[in-house]
């Protein structure tokens, strides 16, 4: 992407964030300022710009999703954005820019097999936003209110969803939807951003980055896409195992910085300044690390029933953390601390 394209994209992002009702919040202002610094760094250093660009895109997407979730009326960013645009149109905005968003939301809700009422309302709003269903201002307002009420009734189920690469690819190959393909591409960009951050921390992710980039450039051929996705999976499993072993072998080294990150993100989620998807993504990273380390730990403590019991307790603590879905849940602080303490204790035994 050229410098002109980056500037145009960033201008649109800043405009969107500046229009938010949350624009005066410190966390949002600080987030935008951090993105500005990252963008400026792209131009200061000519070498290795791709990793920094991917990281900028991933961080920008996270901030935007957090804003969309906090704006309401639901906690689901990809439902709130088309609703926001539809409400703006209803309030007199000359442009209507939510057709693709409602279509994507409808397809996503269908894949979750939500209730018939929510699916039908999503379908009607998709038809309206695409110009295939006439709704007057009053009828549109009623439909939007009904859609929000139906979405809130199934919010926990919707929030538990995660668009994995596999589900996105399956959905695209089944429907041919360009919206799903764009989500697929954005997921890969976000993943490359995560890998760039791991590389900066000294983790050897070069092969995984190459395989992920190859998947991003892969032609839209079903067989080639699945084969390349499997290569990414295998390489990710290798990296996850390496991260897990580092975590249990180096208490004071970089391997356990992810515990500080977990505590920080848990506190942000508890305060309502981090969306659920970001929090659950972090838990999934810990889950992958622990899963990768399991064979090593089982072998290490094969005759130590106490340690095996602690290991089971660690798994249970992580599972309980994944079941926290709302800010203010009184269990969150205790569960986070329990998981961190258990991991540190087990790591000490593994040295």
Steps between C-alpha positions, in 0.01 A plus 500: 500500500638843402552787743203683345274198553617460861428868569154478342417187702627657821304821437180295467584313820565821695178653367301197612657497847460876533127468432456251781312597814805363684749733328566692825597184690868487600546140385374586151710815467807308616424218257475741206823671603678165517378415149631836375843419641497158336402655167778758526752222562409344166652800324804542725641151442516369146591137577258234628193719452262207441500371862439852635222557246331171599529595867352845432204340320444246778517764777271733305244223452506414872447862601216545253328179614532607863338834417221331303428262788504774766272726298217247533215422488640144515847380596556359150708733283391353167132548590542851639665651194219436246249605766691825550499572129132412464410729792702781340306453175174503693608825666550667163842398370505524121706185448416143590813294562400179671390260225814287508505517880144371539566226244811391688311510832218292353738234369686492829182465704383219271827316554438526877153349454335773706125505567256540212387848609853646501587334170185631331555854627863490381379378159243781474758765590740352248232526230414856604863617503551344157201684357281188466248577775316831544468619859374840609670685787257372761514138381879514477524634856280218624706238314824636645357496854374144452838393361684645801262331744538163325880538486520587871297186579768288330801718578690246710476243223609750236793623710623144546553474124847536352561539129777249453680470168333163451146629548564803279644285221217249528244779485665662200535178303136419571356841415758680286434812711747782439427629852621172649809512280574851630462373858735211413759745371465731802546200731824411322622861524424498874688170538803643319487793741507261797795315350687827449459572871626151591801550271581828678502303827761262360270209416597305187187534287669550164366179343152561635506852358605365161223237502241756611605746231483216246146428616412866461632497142347161416264494197135432569527133429334274758768229502793744513338707776437198722851363443662832587274547802613161629865612466419810707330284763799266528746788525283676760491181709881495498524864607237450771694211646821702505322784678352259752833340583659841540220595736558205731881517490579869551324664789671838477569499126296633210295180487278610788434854384170365371381469864541875547313551174218272617467689830498832315239391245282343772505832686410688180214260430377533859489879455311468171776644281587172325253305291422136564656372177839647591484357852398154380767511230763545772356207694511288185870586458562371853293192425708423190822543695381271777374239254835501323689456831281214628701208355818638657333555838328161509832332432678717756250426780381153402561372854405816688128489573505834682649680200257330261215615723635856488522474123134399485420793730688733263295376205181551701599857594559583133169342403319702767666817373365431152147493643521861624303701245415832664697784663442518874488122550620456858676174410740658253768633736517181709505272195773701330717502811440129561605410147816716518600366843450139391703549183786664691500220758500229236774677305714508813460123529589448133838673518 
